[in-house]
């Protein structure tokens, strides 16, 4: 009996396999009879690959994926392989195609891979321009590791006579848009189009210059989307990757064996019919609020907001007004730096590929225009309540020219600093900005040398030594991050460009300081006058820079773009991001008024010491909440030591000049910082 039982246990799987194979053969015969009824015309299945070791097993075994799927089984197969000299030989792919049961197989193999994005787009361009798909009703384009495990929904959409394109989107947070989705991004690991609907168009002919395959595809298929001939599969990707997931398709860059064994698509349920209530479909209108409600953003801004709240509470109490101003300044300084860093570098646009809005000149212009609008609103409100705000008049041409000159240096100072901040970590940017007294001293010395004027007071050797130590500490801290942090913002090109731009912004800030001192004597303007008269000129000065000047951007696979290009791309991908850039203008108005109140009520050296400590605290907080990371040991100690020595050295310089600055109440230099 045990032997018989063992034999039955051993023989049962064989009988079951035989029965399954017999049933599969009968099923296939039945399906072949009704293939014409199940296939939406003549279909081309088009795969593009760079011949990677990960792609090859999928290409070799895709017939097992296509089994019992009439559209895939009856389609003609086209395979484009663009690999480098180290890639698999042509014979590997030729032998793989020979195993396909499809009626026609075509292979195009070239040793030509111009890069990740360019290679993908060149494969797309070749397929359409080669005339492969003439006479086909549909062409299904996919990467080899895109598993079509159930073609039912795809087949249903292909039978729609009004549909000419079937797409999947890279935008994960949106209502379920099914047609005429003008705000969506076309994913290129999979799509299906009618060749007749795109005939005559030079699709992907910009493969050599376009920076991103998804953006290029969205551009070339825009006409289909505009007329409503598009159909979109709902995106079901809990990890937020820009890959097709759900509704019978799956893509995760995994290996063939584990992917087919684990079948991860079974872990994702299809979306229910009707309006979605999933947290992954918050909608474009709610996207900006969803970003602000992100737990990471709460962490980034939590402490600065709390400190600002404490400071404002102290301001409201009698006897603690000055202390309240200083505490508010501490929180507001950190809040502005962290907020601007997120707007420029971290706010999700098309995650995980595109983050941040690196359009510094445009953002600065928006800040000025929004600030001007807010000021007009305040002035109108004060007039309504019977307390109109009186503006000082510019009495002569000399004063007008002074305001214009001040607008130029202000535009360069803030614009270049924002550009630097988009390329550098917050810590490095703040450390370089802390060298403002050194740059101001050098610029003032050069100015006096050119004009022949004598300086009113020199610098003691102790202060000079402290400044030199501070500069050396800043250099050491910066070098410790150079090439030692995996963050793309500190890689070679962006790092060196960011440092250079930050130094240029310091030159503009120093020139702004000198002009501010001059205007204090010759052009009497209060904070309201300054915002009112300088906002529009500053914005107008920045517009040509935003439209014409390309600059480095921290986006992957993009070397440089103009602000106009960045805004155009963000407008297509995520319009609401621009709202957060504009909101920075509201924060900027409040921050500037706070600075001018400090300058009127607190000695300048106290403000400088507070700001110096605030920068060090902001650096520590940004590292603590993982907005940026420390370099690896032992460079982490070099960075921490450099930041501390930098702060301590400048604090010493400020204490040295305290008796002189204590007599001054205007503290004009705080305005540029």
MISEVO-748488 format. One record per residue (C-alpha): x, y, z; residue in three letters. Coordinates in steps of 0.02 Angstrom, whole numbers, m for minus. Layout:
xx,yy,zz,aa
X,Y,Z,Ala
...
***
This chain:
xx,yy,zz,aa
0,0,0,Unk
139,126,38,Unk
222,86,m128,Unk
58,106,m221,Unk
23,270,m131,Unk
195,333,m174,Unk
169,283,m355,Unk
2,374,m360,Unk
80,530,m284,Unk
217,524,m413,Unk
103,483,m558,Unk
m35,608,m515,Unk
61,763,m569,Unk
104,679,m734,Unk
m79,639,m768,Unk
m128,814,m717,Unk
3,891,m833,Unk
m58,779,m975,Unk
m238,830,m943,Unk
m190,1014,m937,Unk
m91,1000,m1099,Unk
m238,910,m1183,Unk
m358,1042,m1121,Unk
m241,1181,m1178,Unk
m232,1104,m1352,Unk
m421,1093,m1364,Unk
m437,1271,m1300,Unk
m312,1335,m1427,Unk
m403,1248,m1569,Unk
m567,1327,m1514,Unk
m483,1497,m1500,Unk
m405,1482,m1672,Unk
m580,1458,m1746,Unk
m642,1620,m1669,Unk
m481,1722,m1682,Unk
m553,1842,m1810,Unk
m693,1884,m1688,Unk
m572,1916,m1544,Unk
m438,2017,m1633,Unk
m467,2201,m1679,Unk
m395,2190,m1854,Unk
m213,2168,m1904,Unk
m100,2199,m1754,Unk
88,2228,m1739,Unk
175,2187,m1574,Unk
328,2299,m1564,Unk
466,2276,m1435,Unk
612,2394,m1411,Unk
764,2346,m1307,Unk
942,2398,m1271,Unk
991,2215,m1256,Unk
1019,2214,m1069,Unk
1043,2049,m974,Unk
879,2088,m888,Unk
784,2107,m1053,Unk
851,1951,m1140,Unk
758,1820,m1034,Unk
594,1913,m1062,Unk
623,1914,m1250,Unk
667,1729,m1249,Unk
517,1678,m1145,Unk
381,1800,m1199,Unk
287,1662,m1295,Unk
242,1587,m1125,Unk
165,1755,m1078,Unk
67,1765,m1241,Unk
m7,1591,m1224,Unk
m197,1587,m1244,Unk
m205,1774,m1281,Unk
m276,1793,m1458,Unk
m217,1971,m1494,Unk
m37,1937,m1443,Unk
m31,1764,m1523,Unk
m96,1824,m1691,Unk
6,1985,m1698,Unk
159,2008,m1807,Unk
312,2033,m1697,Unk
439,2172,m1727,Unk
595,2179,m1617,Unk
714,2329,m1616,Unk
877,2303,m1520,Unk
998,2449,m1506,Unk
1144,2392,m1399,Unk
1326,2438,m1376,Unk
1478,2335,m1426,Unk
1471,2234,m1265,Unk
1289,2181,m1290,Unk
1228,2007,m1337,Unk
1257,1955,m1519,Unk
1119,1962,m1648,Unk
1102,1772,m1650,Unk
1033,1774,m1471,Unk
883,1877,m1524,Unk
863,1788,m1691,Unk
851,1619,m1603,Unk
729,1690,m1476,Unk
613,1757,m1612,Unk
612,1588,m1700,Unk
521,1515,m1549,Unk
377,1638,m1564,Unk
216,1558,m1632,Unk
168,1720,m1720,Unk
145,1723,m1909,Unk
281,1853,m1944,Unk
438,1900,m1850,Unk
555,2045,m1892,Unk
719,2088,m1806,Unk
818,2250,m1822,Unk
984,2239,m1728,Unk
1110,2382,m1721,Unk
1264,2423,m1617,Unk
1199,2597,m1580,Unk
1143,2652,m1407,Unk
1156,2842,m1388,Unk
1100,2836,m1206,Unk
956,2797,m1090,Unk
831,2925,m1152,Unk
901,2955,m1326,Unk
915,2767,m1356,Unk
734,2739,m1309,Unk
674,2881,m1421,Unk
783,2827,m1567,Unk
703,2655,m1561,Unk
531,2736,m1566,Unk
583,2847,m1710,Unk
653,2703,m1812,Unk
496,2598,m1793,Unk
381,2734,m1860,Unk
493,2802,m1997,Unk
542,2629,m2064,Unk
367,2596,m2129,Unk
352,2437,m2026,Unk
173,2470,m1976,Unk
94,2521,m2142,Unk
m66,2422,m2166,Unk
m88,2377,m1983,Unk
m243,2424,m1884,Unk
m150,2435,m1719,Unk
29,2433,m1657,Unk
63,2385,m1476,Unk
230,2454,m1417,Unk
307,2384,m1258,Unk
471,2355,m1171,Unk
514,2169,m1160,Unk
492,2168,m970,Unk
315,2236,m982,Unk
208,2084,m944,Unk
37,2082,m1029,Unk
m34,1948,m916,Unk
m214,1981,m967,Unk
m253,2070,m1130,Unk
m442,2079,m1102,Unk
m456,2263,m1058,Unk
m329,2313,m1190,Unk
m424,2213,m1320,Unk
m589,2296,m1270,Unk
m515,2469,m1293,Unk
m441,2420,m1461,Unk
m615,2373,m1523,Unk
m674,2551,m1487,Unk
m695,2629,m1661,Unk
m670,2804,m1589,Unk
m504,2760,m1506,Unk
m339,2791,m1595,Unk
m220,2783,m1447,Unk
m214,2686,m1284,Unk
m97,2757,m1155,Unk
m42,2747,m975,Unk
8,2899,m876,Unk
158,2945,m771,Unk
45,3053,m663,Unk
m5,2951,m513,Unk
m114,3075,m417,Unk
m265,3120,m519,Unk
m448,3080,m544,Unk
m478,2938,m663,Unk
m466,3023,m831,Unk
m511,2905,m974,Unk
m511,3017,m1128,Unk
m453,3190,m1184,Unk
m327,3190,m1042,Unk
m230,3344,m1093,Unk
m140,3358,m926,Unk
m70,3181,m927,Unk
103,3118,m973,Unk
115,2975,m1099,Unk
217,2830,m1032,Unk
332,2750,m1161,Unk
361,2577,m1085,Unk
190,2537,m1160,Unk
66,2617,m1279,Unk
m45,2564,m1424,Unk
m91,2673,m1573,Unk
m175,2659,m1741,Unk
m38,2690,m1873,Unk
m167,2772,m1987,Unk
m200,2905,m1854,Unk
m17,2959,m1850,Unk
28,2930,m2032,Unk
134,3068,m2108,Unk
196,3134,m1940,Unk
384,3131,m1907,Unk
358,3044,m1740,Unk
506,3057,m1620,Unk
613,3142,m1753,Unk
680,3250,m1611,Unk
756,3099,m1524,Unk
932,3174,m1525,Unk
881,3339,m1442,Unk
729,3296,m1337,Unk
779,3264,m1158,Unk
642,3146,m1101,Unk
550,3005,m1192,Unk
387,3031,m1097,Unk
382,3217,m1135,Unk
422,3184,m1318,Unk
284,3053,m1332,Unk
160,3172,m1250,Unk
207,3304,m1379,Unk
190,3190,m1530,Unk
25,3113,m1476,Unk
m49,3279,m1421,Unk
m163,3290,m1573,Unk
m243,3121,m1534,Unk
m272,3175,m1356,Unk
m341,3345,m1405,Unk
m480,3272,m1513,Unk
m526,3141,m1383,Unk
m461,2989,m1479,Unk
m359,2937,m1326,Unk
m402,2803,m1200,Unk
m309,2787,m1036,Unk
m279,2638,m923,Unk
m296,2679,m740,Unk
m129,2687,m651,Unk
m111,2563,m507,Unk
66,2580,m441,Unk
79,2590,m251,Unk
267,2625,m258,Unk
241,2781,m367,Unk
360,2724,m505,Unk
335,2788,m683,Unk
293,2616,m752,Unk
134,2539,m818,Unk
42,2443,m681,Unk
m129,2363,m677,Unk
m272,2318,m795,Unk
m181,2168,m866,Unk
m8,2247,m881,Unk
141,2250,m763,Unk
314,2327,m770,Unk
438,2336,m626,Unk
613,2307,m701,Unk
623,2140,m611,Unk
705,1980,m670,Unk
599,1862,m775,Unk
602,1712,m657,Unk
555,1802,m495,Unk
427,1911,m585,Unk
334,1763,m659,Unk
348,1664,m497,Unk
288,1803,m381,Unk
158,1875,m501,Unk
155,2047,m416,Unk
7,2103,m521,Unk
m106,1992,m416,Unk
m65,2099,m264,Unk
m143,2255,m345,Unk
m331,2254,m360,Unk
m411,2338,m511,Unk
m489,2507,m482,Unk
m677,2505,m446,Unk
m793,2580,m577,Unk
m849,2759,m559,Unk
m763,2902,m468,Unk
m612,2841,m372,Unk
m598,2872,m185,Unk
m423,2800,m168,Unk
m292,2906,m83,Unk
m186,2885,m240,Unk
m315,2984,m340,Unk
m327,3149,m250,Unk
m348,3249,m408,Unk
m248,3385,m491,Unk
m345,3521,m401,Unk
m300,3444,m234,Unk
m121,3400,m279,Unk
m42,3555,m206,Unk
m132,3527,m41,Unk
m82,3343,m45,Unk
100,3399,m65,Unk
88,3517,83,Unk
6,3379,186,Unk
148,3260,146,Unk
223,3198,310,Unk
398,3245,254,Unk
346,3425,224,Unk
266,3434,396,Unk
431,3377,468,Unk
533,3501,365,Unk
428,3653,414,Unk
365,3600,584,Unk
501,3676,693,Unk
519,3840,595,Unk
330,3867,603,Unk
328,3830,790,Unk
471,3953,820,Unk
381,4086,718,Unk
224,4058,821,Unk
320,4077,984,Unk
402,4236,920,Unk
237,4314,867,Unk
163,4272,1037,Unk
309,4362,1120,Unk
287,4511,1003,Unk
106,4527,1059,Unk
156,4536,1242,Unk
213,4697,1320,Unk
395,4698,1371,Unk
450,4558,1254,Unk
430,4646,1086,Unk
614,4646,1038,Unk
644,4468,1096,Unk
490,4416,1000,Unk
557,4497,841,Unk
721,4403,857,Unk
636,4236,889,Unk
518,4265,742,Unk
669,4308,635,Unk
751,4143,682,Unk
598,4043,629,Unk
561,4148,474,Unk
740,4134,410,Unk
735,3944,422,Unk
560,3938,349,Unk
606,4042,196,Unk
764,3941,160,Unk
681,3771,180,Unk
524,3824,86,Unk
622,3893,m61,Unk
733,3738,m67,Unk
578,3629,m79,Unk
499,3736,m215,Unk
659,3739,m316,Unk
717,3559,m290,Unk
596,3442,m201,Unk
414,3477,m239,Unk
351,3328,m342,Unk
316,3368,m524,Unk
328,3199,m611,Unk
399,3085,m476,Unk
517,3001,m465,Unk
596,3079,m621,Unk
557,3264,m610,Unk
557,3357,m445,Unk
569,3541,m404,Unk
543,3699,m505,Unk
720,3756,m551,Unk
664,3920,m629,Unk
750,4043,m509,Unk
732,4202,m612,Unk
549,4167,m647,Unk
517,4123,m464,Unk
601,4284,m408,Unk
497,4385,m532,Unk
340,4300,m465,Unk
392,4346,m288,Unk
409,4528,m335,Unk
244,4534,m431,Unk
149,4443,m294,Unk
228,4557,m164,Unk
172,4709,m263,Unk
m5,4638,m276,Unk
m11,4601,m90,Unk
48,4777,m52,Unk
m87,4851,m163,Unk
m216,4744,m73,Unk
m154,4803,97,Unk
m153,4985,41,Unk
m330,4969,m27,Unk
m390,4888,135,Unk
m309,5025,241,Unk
m390,5158,134,Unk
m560,5076,159,Unk
m542,5078,349,Unk
m489,5261,345,Unk
m303,5237,378,Unk
m222,5262,208,Unk
m38,5223,186,Unk
60,5372,122,Unk
199,5337,m2,Unk
354,5445,m17,Unk
376,5530,m184,Unk
526,5510,m298,Unk
565,5693,m320,Unk
697,5694,m456,Unk
784,5593,m590,Unk
928,5554,m473,Unk
813,5463,m352,Unk
729,5367,m494,Unk
899,5308,m558,Unk
948,5256,m382,Unk
791,5148,m367,Unk
826,5071,m539,Unk
1006,5031,m490,Unk
946,4955,m328,Unk
820,4850,m425,Unk
958,4781,m537,Unk
1069,4722,m395,Unk
918,4656,m299,Unk
865,4554,m450,Unk
1039,4482,m472,Unk
1060,4448,m287,Unk
898,4352,m261,Unk
892,4273,m434,Unk
1069,4205,m429,Unk
1048,4147,m250,Unk
888,4052,m294,Unk
979,3973,m441,Unk
1121,3922,m326,Unk
996,3853,m200,Unk
917,3743,m335,Unk
1088,3663,m368,Unk
1163,3653,m193,Unk
1111,3580,m27,Unk
1040,3707,95,Unk
1191,3688,207,Unk
1319,3728,72,Unk
1218,3875,10,Unk
1202,3949,184,Unk
1387,3924,222,Unk
1438,4015,64,Unk
1311,4153,97,Unk
1385,4176,270,Unk
1541,4245,186,Unk
1445,4402,140,Unk
1547,4514,259,Unk
1709,4457,173,Unk
1642,4495,0,Unk
1571,4662,60,Unk
1738,4711,137,Unk
1834,4667,m22,Unk
1710,4756,m136,Unk
1711,4912,m26,Unk
1901,4912,m24,Unk
1906,4902,m214,Unk
1780,5043,m227,Unk
1882,5155,m113,Unk
2040,5112,m209,Unk
1958,5161,m373,Unk
1883,5323,m307,Unk
2034,5372,m201,Unk
1928,5393,m45,Unk
1995,5342,124,Unk
1902,5212,226,Unk
1825,5279,385,Unk
1891,5132,485,Unk
2002,4984,448,Unk
1989,4804,503,Unk
2087,4741,654,Unk
2206,4598,627,Unk
2100,4491,743,Unk
1945,4517,635,Unk
2045,4487,477,Unk
2113,4323,547,Unk
1938,4270,601,Unk
1872,4305,426,Unk
2014,4204,348,Unk
1979,4058,465,Unk
1794,4068,422,Unk
1830,4062,236,Unk
1945,3913,259,Unk
1812,3825,363,Unk
1682,3857,227,Unk
1797,3786,94,Unk
1832,3631,200,Unk
1646,3602,231,Unk
1607,3623,46,Unk
1746,3505,m10,Unk
1688,3374,115,Unk
1523,3369,21,Unk
1598,3377,m154,Unk
1584,3207,m235,Unk
1551,3124,m67,Unk
1362,3143,m63,Unk
1254,3037,m179,Unk
1128,3178,m195,Unk
1126,3239,m377,Unk
1131,3419,m318,Unk
1310,3397,m258,Unk
1382,3311,m410,Unk
1525,3392,m500,Unk
1441,3506,m626,Unk
1299,3566,m516,Unk
1413,3587,m367,Unk
1541,3696,m454,Unk
1406,3795,m544,Unk
1309,3819,m383,Unk
1461,3883,m288,Unk
1506,4004,m426,Unk
1329,4071,m439,Unk
1317,4090,m251,Unk
1477,4193,m249,Unk
1409,4303,m389,Unk
1250,4329,m289,Unk
1358,4385,m142,Unk
1441,4515,m253,Unk
1267,4579,m300,Unk
1217,4576,m116,Unk
1370,4679,m70,Unk
1330,4804,m207,Unk
1153,4810,m139,Unk
1222,4849,33,Unk
1327,4994,m33,Unk
1179,5063,m129,Unk
1068,5045,24,Unk
1189,5150,125,Unk
1191,5280,m11,Unk
1001,5282,m25,Unk
986,5300,164,Unk
1074,5468,146,Unk
998,5530,m18,Unk
834,5436,m49,Unk
725,5421,104,Unk
616,5265,77,Unk
523,5163,207,Unk
488,4976,185,Unk
322,5007,97,Unk
405,5129,m24,Unk
543,5005,m61,Unk
424,4862,m104,Unk
310,4977,m203,Unk
444,5061,m309,Unk
564,4915,m335,Unk
447,4766,m363,Unk
397,4801,m544,Unk
571,4856,m604,Unk
649,4702,m524,Unk
522,4587,m608,Unk
548,4671,m777,Unk
736,4652,m761,Unk
718,4466,m724,Unk
600,4424,m869,Unk
736,4426,m1006,Unk
845,4314,m897,Unk
700,4194,m873,Unk
665,4186,m1060,Unk
838,4188,m1137,Unk
971,4126,m1016,Unk
994,3935,m1004,Unk
1065,3874,m840,Unk
1103,3707,m755,Unk
953,3615,m684,Unk
953,3472,m557,Unk
835,3367,m664,Unk
906,3200,m724,Unk
957,3193,m907,Unk
939,3382,m929,Unk
1099,3482,m934,Unk
1029,3658,m949,Unk
862,3742,m981,Unk
792,3917,m980,Unk
663,3963,m849,Unk
536,3978,m989,Unk
570,3797,m1040,Unk
554,3740,m860,Unk
389,3832,m838,Unk
323,3761,m1002,Unk
364,3583,m949,Unk
291,3607,m775,Unk
134,3683,m851,Unk
111,3524,m952,Unk
154,3407,m809,Unk
87,3489,m651,Unk
14,3664,m659,Unk
m18,3680,m473,Unk
168,3679,m435,Unk
174,3858,m500,Unk
51,3910,m363,Unk
178,3864,m230,Unk
311,3968,m314,Unk
190,4114,m315,Unk
148,4086,m132,Unk
330,4113,m91,Unk
298,4294,m139,Unk
175,4311,5,Unk
304,4239,125,Unk
436,4354,51,Unk
331,4509,88,Unk
310,4459,269,Unk
493,4416,285,Unk
550,4584,214,Unk
436,4681,330,Unk
506,4581,475,Unk
684,4626,422,Unk
644,4811,412,Unk
559,4806,582,Unk
715,4725,652,Unk
824,4859,572,Unk
719,4995,654,Unk
714,4920,829,Unk
867,4810,855,Unk
1053,4852,838,Unk
1127,4785,678,Unk
1257,4673,761,Unk
1123,4586,864,Unk
1024,4550,705,Unk
1182,4485,622,Unk
1223,4371,769,Unk
1045,4305,772,Unk
1049,4273,585,Unk
1217,4186,600,Unk
1151,4070,734,Unk
992,4044,632,Unk
1092,3984,482,Unk
1185,3857,589,Unk
1020,3798,663,Unk
942,3782,490,Unk
1089,3675,432,Unk
1071,3562,583,Unk
883,3548,561,Unk
893,3509,374,Unk
1014,3366,413,Unk
912,3306,562,Unk
752,3290,459,Unk
847,3208,314,Unk
817,3346,189,Unk
1000,3319,152,Unk
1131,3200,216,Unk
1301,3209,294,Unk
1452,3148,195,Unk
1525,2981,242,Unk
1644,2960,388,Unk
1768,3042,417,Unk
1712,3184,304,Unk
1556,3208,409,Unk
1663,3275,551,Unk
1752,3392,430,Unk
1585,3460,373,Unk
1516,3483,549,Unk
1678,3561,609,Unk
1683,3679,459,Unk
1505,3737,490,Unk
1535,3768,675,Unk
1701,3858,648,Unk
1622,3963,510,Unk
1483,4020,625,Unk
1598,4051,773,Unk
1724,4151,671,Unk
1595,4269,600,Unk
1515,4286,771,Unk
1684,4344,836,Unk
1698,4472,695,Unk
1525,4537,736,Unk
1568,4553,920,Unk
1725,4648,872,Unk
1621,4775,776,Unk
1481,4782,906,Unk
1524,4952,982,Unk
1517,5035,811,Unk
1361,4944,751,Unk
1269,4969,914,Unk
1259,5154,875,Unk
1174,5116,709,Unk
991,5071,706,Unk
963,5053,522,Unk
1063,4891,494,Unk
1038,4900,307,Unk
1143,4746,273,Unk
1009,4632,343,Unk
900,4670,194,Unk
1004,4570,73,Unk
1014,4419,186,Unk
***
